[in-house]
């Protein structure tokens, strides 16, 4: 049951993260391309840090 709850929570969080990154990204169209690239790289990696406690909870015995 723990894995099902965690799986749904992760899917919901990732959907929210994509929406947030996309919304912020649309406001960055006037910035230089390299700065947009940095934003999307950071946004693409940073989603895992808030999920670490949930993943640790899911894998507990």
NUGUBA-286187 format. One record per atom (N, C-alpha, C): residue number from 1; residue in one letter; atom name; x, y, z. Coordinates in Angstrom, 1 decimal, always signed. Layout:
N
+-----+---------+-------+--------+--------+--------+
! num ! residuo ! atomo !     c1 !     c2 !     c3 !
+-----+---------+-------+--------+--------+--------+
! NUM !       A !    CA !      X !      Y !      Z !
...
+-----+---------+-------+--------+--------+--------+
REM end
This chain:
61
+-----+---------+-------+--------+--------+--------+
! num ! residuo ! atomo !     c1 !     c2 !     c3 !
+-----+---------+-------+--------+--------+--------+
!   1 !       X !     N !   +0.8 !   -1.2 !   +0.0 !
!   1 !       X !    CA !   +0.0 !   +0.0 !   +0.0 !
!   1 !       X !     C !   +0.9 !   +1.3 !   +0.0 !
!   2 !       X !     N !   +2.0 !   +1.2 !   +0.7 !
!   2 !       X !    CA !   +2.9 !   +2.3 !   +0.8 !
!   2 !       X !     C !   +3.4 !   +2.7 !   -0.6 !
!   3 !       X !     N !   +3.7 !   +1.7 !   -1.5 !
!   3 !       X !    CA !   +4.3 !   +2.0 !   -2.8 !
!   3 !       X !     C !   +3.2 !   +2.7 !   -3.7 !
!   4 !       X !     N !   +1.9 !   +2.3 !   -3.5 !
!   4 !       X !    CA !   +0.9 !   +2.9 !   -4.3 !
!   4 !       X !     C !   +0.7 !   +4.3 !   -3.9 !
!   5 !       X !     N !   +0.6 !   +4.6 !   -2.6 !
!   5 !       X !    CA !   +0.4 !   +6.0 !   -2.2 !
!   5 !       X !     C !   +1.6 !   +6.8 !   -2.6 !
!   6 !       X !     N !   +2.8 !   +6.3 !   -2.5 !
!   6 !       X !    CA !   +4.0 !   +7.1 !   -2.9 !
!   6 !       X !     C !   +4.0 !   +7.3 !   -4.4 !
!   7 !       X !     N !   +3.7 !   +6.3 !   -5.1 !
!   7 !       X !    CA !   +3.6 !   +6.5 !   -6.6 !
!   7 !       X !     C !   +2.7 !   +7.5 !   -7.0 !
!   8 !       X !     N !   +1.5 !   +7.6 !   -6.4 !
!   8 !       X !    CA !   +0.5 !   +8.6 !   -6.8 !
!   8 !       X !     C !   +1.0 !  +10.0 !   -6.3 !
!   9 !       X !     N !   +1.6 !  +10.1 !   -5.2 !
!   9 !       X !    CA !   +2.2 !  +11.3 !   -4.7 !
!   9 !       X !     C !   +3.3 !  +11.9 !   -5.6 !
!  10 !       X !     N !   +4.1 !  +11.0 !   -6.1 !
!  10 !       X !    CA !   +5.2 !  +11.3 !   -7.0 !
!  10 !       X !     C !   +4.7 !  +11.8 !   -8.3 !
!  11 !       X !     N !   +3.7 !  +11.1 !   -8.8 !
!  11 !       X !    CA !   +3.1 !  +11.6 !  -10.1 !
!  11 !       X !     C !   +2.4 !  +12.9 !  -10.0 !
!  12 !       X !     N !   +1.7 !  +13.2 !   -8.9 !
!  12 !       X !    CA !   +1.1 !  +14.5 !   -8.6 !
!  12 !       X !     C !   +2.2 !  +15.6 !   -8.5 !
!  13 !       X !     N !   +3.2 !  +15.3 !   -7.8 !
!  13 !       X !    CA !   +4.3 !  +16.3 !   -7.6 !
!  13 !       X !     C !   +5.0 !  +16.6 !   -8.9 !
!  14 !       X !     N !   +5.3 !  +15.6 !   -9.7 !
!  14 !       X !    CA !   +5.9 !  +15.8 !  -11.0 !
!  14 !       X !     C !   +5.0 !  +16.6 !  -11.9 !
!  15 !       X !     N !   +3.7 !  +16.3 !  -11.9 !
!  15 !       X !    CA !   +2.8 !  +17.1 !  -12.7 !
!  15 !       X !     C !   +2.8 !  +18.6 !  -12.3 !
!  16 !       X !     N !   +2.8 !  +18.8 !  -11.0 !
!  16 !       X !    CA !   +2.9 !  +20.2 !  -10.5 !
!  16 !       X !     C !   +4.2 !  +20.8 !  -10.9 !
!  17 !       X !     N !   +5.3 !  +20.1 !  -10.7 !
!  17 !       X !    CA !   +6.6 !  +20.6 !  -11.1 !
!  17 !       X !     C !   +6.7 !  +21.0 !  -12.5 !
!  18 !       X !     N !   +6.2 !  +20.2 !  -13.4 !
!  18 !       X !    CA !   +6.2 !  +20.5 !  -14.8 !
!  18 !       X !     C !   +5.4 !  +21.7 !  -15.1 !
!  19 !       X !     N !   +4.2 !  +21.8 !  -14.5 !
!  19 !       X !    CA !   +3.4 !  +23.0 !  -14.7 !
!  19 !       X !     C !   +4.1 !  +24.3 !  -14.2 !
!  20 !       X !     N !   +4.8 !  +24.2 !  -13.0 !
!  20 !       X !    CA !   +5.5 !  +25.3 !  -12.5 !
!  20 !       X !     C !   +6.7 !  +25.7 !  -13.3 !
!  21 !       X !     N !   +7.4 !  +24.8 !  -13.8 !
!  21 !       X !    CA !   +8.6 !  +25.1 !  -14.6 !
!  21 !       X !     C !   +8.2 !  +25.6 !  -16.0 !
!  22 !       X !     N !   +7.1 !  +25.1 !  -16.5 !
!  22 !       X !    CA !   +6.6 !  +25.6 !  -17.8 !
!  22 !       X !     C !   +6.1 !  +27.0 !  -17.7 !
!  23 !       X !     N !   +5.4 !  +27.3 !  -16.6 !
!  23 !       X !    CA !   +4.8 !  +28.6 !  -16.3 !
!  23 !       X !     C !   +5.9 !  +29.6 !  -16.1 !
!  24 !       X !     N !   +6.9 !  +29.3 !  -15.4 !
!  24 !       X !    CA !   +8.0 !  +30.2 !  -15.2 !
!  24 !       X !     C !   +8.8 !  +30.4 !  -16.5 !
!  25 !       X !     N !   +9.0 !  +29.3 !  -17.2 !
!  25 !       X !    CA !   +9.7 !  +29.3 !  -18.5 !
!  25 !       X !     C !   +9.1 !  +30.2 !  -19.5 !
!  26 !       X !     N !   +7.7 !  +30.3 !  -19.5 !
!  26 !       X !    CA !   +7.1 !  +31.2 !  -20.5 !
!  26 !       X !     C !   +7.3 !  +32.7 !  -20.2 !
!  27 !       X !     N !   +7.7 !  +33.0 !  -18.9 !
!  27 !       X !    CA !   +8.0 !  +34.4 !  -18.6 !
!  27 !       X !     C !   +9.4 !  +34.7 !  -18.8 !
!  28 !       X !     N !  +10.2 !  +33.7 !  -19.2 !
!  28 !       X !    CA !  +11.6 !  +33.9 !  -19.5 !
!  28 !       X !     C !  +12.0 !  +34.1 !  -20.9 !
!  29 !       X !     N !  +11.0 !  +34.3 !  -21.8 !
!  29 !       X !    CA !  +11.3 !  +34.4 !  -23.2 !
!  29 !       X !     C !  +12.2 !  +35.5 !  -23.6 !
!  30 !       X !     N !  +12.2 !  +36.6 !  -22.9 !
!  30 !       X !    CA !  +13.0 !  +37.8 !  -23.2 !
!  30 !       X !     C !  +14.5 !  +37.6 !  -22.7 !
!  31 !       X !     N !  +14.8 !  +36.6 !  -22.0 !
!  31 !       X !    CA !  +16.1 !  +36.4 !  -21.5 !
!  31 !       X !     C !  +17.0 !  +35.7 !  -22.5 !
!  32 !       X !     N !  +18.3 !  +35.9 !  -22.3 !
!  32 !       X !    CA !  +19.2 !  +35.2 !  -23.3 !
!  32 !       X !     C !  +19.1 !  +33.6 !  -23.2 !
!  33 !       X !     N !  +19.4 !  +33.0 !  -24.3 !
!  33 !       X !    CA !  +19.2 !  +31.6 !  -24.4 !
!  33 !       X !     C !  +20.0 !  +30.8 !  -23.4 !
!  34 !       X !     N !  +21.2 !  +31.2 !  -23.1 !
!  34 !       X !    CA !  +22.0 !  +30.5 !  -22.1 !
!  34 !       X !     C !  +21.4 !  +30.5 !  -20.7 !
!  35 !       X !     N !  +20.7 !  +31.6 !  -20.4 !
!  35 !       X !    CA !  +20.1 !  +31.7 !  -19.1 !
!  35 !       X !     C !  +18.8 !  +30.8 !  -19.0 !
!  36 !       X !     N !  +18.1 !  +30.7 !  -20.1 !
!  36 !       X !    CA !  +17.0 !  +29.8 !  -20.2 !
!  36 !       X !     C !  +17.4 !  +28.4 !  -20.1 !
!  37 !       X !     N !  +18.5 !  +28.1 !  -20.7 !
!  37 !       X !    CA !  +19.1 !  +26.7 !  -20.7 !
!  37 !       X !     C !  +19.5 !  +26.4 !  -19.2 !
!  38 !       X !     N !  +20.1 !  +27.3 !  -18.5 !
!  38 !       X !    CA !  +20.5 !  +27.0 !  -17.1 !
!  38 !       X !     C !  +19.2 !  +26.8 !  -16.3 !
!  39 !       X !     N !  +18.2 !  +27.6 !  -16.5 !
!  39 !       X !    CA !  +16.9 !  +27.4 !  -15.8 !
!  39 !       X !     C !  +16.4 !  +26.0 !  -16.0 !
!  40 !       X !     N !  +16.3 !  +25.6 !  -17.2 !
!  40 !       X !    CA !  +15.6 !  +24.3 !  -17.5 !
!  40 !       X !     C !  +16.5 !  +23.1 !  -17.1 !
!  41 !       X !     N !  +17.8 !  +23.3 !  -17.1 !
!  41 !       X !    CA !  +18.7 !  +22.2 !  -16.5 !
!  41 !       X !     C !  +18.5 !  +22.1 !  -15.0 !
!  42 !       X !     N !  +18.5 !  +23.3 !  -14.3 !
!  42 !       X !    CA !  +18.3 !  +23.2 !  -12.9 !
!  42 !       X !     C !  +16.9 !  +22.7 !  -12.5 !
!  43 !       X !     N !  +15.9 !  +23.2 !  -13.3 !
!  43 !       X !    CA !  +14.5 !  +22.7 !  -13.0 !
!  43 !       X !     C !  +14.4 !  +21.2 !  -13.3 !
!  44 !       X !     N !  +15.1 !  +20.7 !  -14.3 !
!  44 !       X !    CA !  +15.1 !  +19.3 !  -14.6 !
!  44 !       X !     C !  +15.8 !  +18.4 !  -13.6 !
!  45 !       X !     N !  +16.7 !  +18.9 !  -12.8 !
!  45 !       X !    CA !  +17.4 !  +18.2 !  -11.8 !
!  45 !       X !     C !  +16.8 !  +18.4 !  -10.4 !
!  46 !       X !     N !  +16.3 !  +19.6 !  -10.2 !
!  46 !       X !    CA !  +16.0 !  +20.0 !   -8.8 !
!  46 !       X !     C !  +14.7 !  +19.3 !   -8.3 !
!  47 !       X !     N !  +13.9 !  +18.7 !   -9.1 !
!  47 !       X !    CA !  +12.7 !  +18.1 !   -8.7 !
!  47 !       X !     C !  +12.9 !  +16.9 !   -7.8 !
!  48 !       X !     N !  +14.1 !  +16.3 !   -7.9 !
!  48 !       X !    CA !  +14.3 !  +15.1 !   -7.1 !
!  48 !       X !     C !  +14.6 !  +15.4 !   -5.6 !
!  49 !       X !     N !  +15.1 !  +16.6 !   -5.3 !
!  49 !       X !    CA !  +15.4 !  +16.9 !   -3.9 !
!  49 !       X !     C !  +14.2 !  +17.0 !   -3.0 !
!  50 !       X !     N !  +13.1 !  +17.6 !   -3.4 !
!  50 !       X !    CA !  +11.9 !  +17.5 !   -2.5 !
!  50 !       X !     C !  +11.3 !  +16.1 !   -2.4 !
!  51 !       X !     N !  +11.6 !  +15.2 !   -3.3 !
!  51 !       X !    CA !  +11.0 !  +13.9 !   -3.3 !
!  51 !       X !     C !  +11.9 !  +12.9 !   -2.5 !
!  52 !       X !     N !  +13.0 !  +13.3 !   -2.1 !
!  52 !       X !    CA !  +13.9 !  +12.3 !   -1.4 !
!  52 !       X !     C !  +13.3 !  +11.8 !   -0.1 !
!  53 !       X !     N !  +12.7 !  +12.6 !   +0.7 !
!  53 !       X !    CA !  +12.1 !  +12.0 !   +1.9 !
!  53 !       X !     C !  +10.9 !  +11.1 !   +1.6 !
!  54 !       X !     N !  +10.2 !  +11.3 !   +0.6 !
!  54 !       X !    CA !   +9.1 !  +10.4 !   +0.2 !
!  54 !       X !     C !   +9.7 !   +9.1 !   -0.3 !
!  55 !       X !     N !  +10.7 !   +9.2 !   -1.1 !
!  55 !       X !    CA !  +11.3 !   +8.0 !   -1.6 !
!  55 !       X !     C !  +12.0 !   +7.2 !   -0.5 !
!  56 !       X !     N !  +12.6 !   +7.8 !   +0.5 !
!  56 !       X !    CA !  +13.1 !   +7.1 !   +1.6 !
!  56 !       X !     C !  +12.0 !   +6.4 !   +2.4 !
!  57 !       X !     N !  +10.9 !   +7.1 !   +2.6 !
!  57 !       X !    CA !   +9.8 !   +6.6 !   +3.4 !
!  57 !       X !     C !   +9.2 !   +5.3 !   +2.6 !
!  58 !       X !     N !   +9.2 !   +5.4 !   +1.3 !
!  58 !       X !    CA !   +8.6 !   +4.3 !   +0.5 !
!  58 !       X !     C !   +9.5 !   +3.1 !   +0.6 !
!  59 !       X !     N !  +10.8 !   +3.2 !   +0.7 !
!  59 !       X !    CA !  +11.7 !   +2.1 !   +0.7 !
!  59 !       X !     C !  +12.1 !   +1.6 !   +2.1 !
!  60 !       X !     N !  +11.4 !   +2.1 !   +3.1 !
!  60 !       X !    CA !  +11.7 !   +1.6 !   +4.5 !
!  60 !       X !     C !  +11.1 !   +0.3 !   +4.6 !
!  61 !       X !     N !  +11.7 !   -0.5 !   +5.5 !
!  61 !       X !    CA !  +11.2 !   -1.9 !   +5.7 !
!  61 !       X !     C !  +10.0 !   -1.9 !   +6.6 !
+-----+---------+-------+--------+--------+--------+
REM end
